[in-house]
């Protein structure tokens, strides 16, 4: 089975790895390079803490376990040109101010019912977990299973392993498709025609446009997010820490600017500060409002950040779907065309299990869980022709 994977971000790399390990001949195409877009402009989250009961939580719980096995395999089997993933099983702490404490605990209770470890902690226990938290924080929940990777390096590591197993990578832009008898038979690229038995669209925020280019339909929209990075410092943040507003922002359908506080340290000593969400197309304008809101909220959570120097800021576009579930499986109109996109801010965390679902859809290998909720043909996801 000769399979073309469009997109060399985390999801594309994971799909390429899963397909190659399952026996397919894989060619990965990307117009810019490995992790050149969304996967190098995010925090590398592997979270269960922000998932309420439902299909995405099921996928996240399984993917969390899969990441631990995959990261160990990638990091324990070094090879030339393959970086470490920087996997950290650091755990997460979600906090609330004032009246938000009750809602946070209610949400955690629903998570415990589906097997997520969500441990309520007192104010004193919070200070043991995070000594530099603001005194204004009233309550928190500890999520021992939250983790993180360095997203660009983890993407490179997955793809490098796929290449070692026989996959091929080309820098080329897909500009069209070849069809025969209602089935896709290859893609036209800026570097010529690439024939294929199957094509997997892993183009992230651009997946909707790529689907249309290939004759399919998929409602994927860009959602912009901004992150601040401090200069290196001694470690004063020990988990991934965010306020409970983050969960609401993730699940919101509002196109307007929404910000919440997400703070975590990196192995390099910098602190990453987020997060924002807004649907402004692929615009790079009007960046000051989200930056200002993020900075103000972060200092409320960790007061020491008010005296910290910023190294840089960056932004990226997340692939948003109207029903907040990724699209994983075969297109409804074009046989042989598959999609793996729409993970929004969870693409890094859900990537390995997404790859397994794509291997199931393309090759018939065992599915890690029921693929039905994620099918691109589900109601409300496919845009009008």
Secondary structure, 3 states (H helix, E strand, C coil): CEEEEECCCHHHHHHHHHHHHCCCEEEEEECCCCCCCHHHCCCCEECCCCCCCCHHHHHHHHHHHHHHHHHHHHHHCCCCCCCCCCCECCCEEEEECCCHHHHHHHHHHHHHCCCCCCEEECHHHHHHHCCCCCCCCCEEEEECCCEECCHHHHHHHHHHHHHHCCCEEEECCEEEEEEECCEEEEEEECCEEEECCEEEECCHHHHHHHHHHCCCCCCCEEEEEEEEEECCCCCCCCCEEEECHHHHHHHCCCCCCEEEEEEEECCCCCEEEEEEEECCCCCCCCCHHHHHHHHHHHHHHCHHHHHCCEEEEEEEEEEECCCCCCEEEECCCCECEEEEECCHHHHHHHHHHHHHHHHHHHHCCCCCCCCHHHCCCCCCCCCCC
